[in-house]
Amino acid sequence: MKQAKKEAVTDRRSFLKLAGASAAAGGAAAITGETPAQAVEAKPRPSLYRETEHIRRYYELAR
């Protein structure tokens, strides 16, 4: 019986610690006044693969 009561106290303590930390983090974010970063449009990357003469020769010999 005492163990069940002790677990309940521990759970409440954990909840209050988490709630306090969340409130502090939210307050710090509000104080900084930074706006969320804008999404940057990704540019398509050029292909790095180039079929050079020696690669074409390898393909021919591998057939």
Summary of the structure (lengths in Angstrom):
residues: 63
radius of gyration: 30.1
end to end distance: 78.5
largest distance: 81.6
contacts: 80
relative contact order: 0.06
helix: 65%
strand: 0%
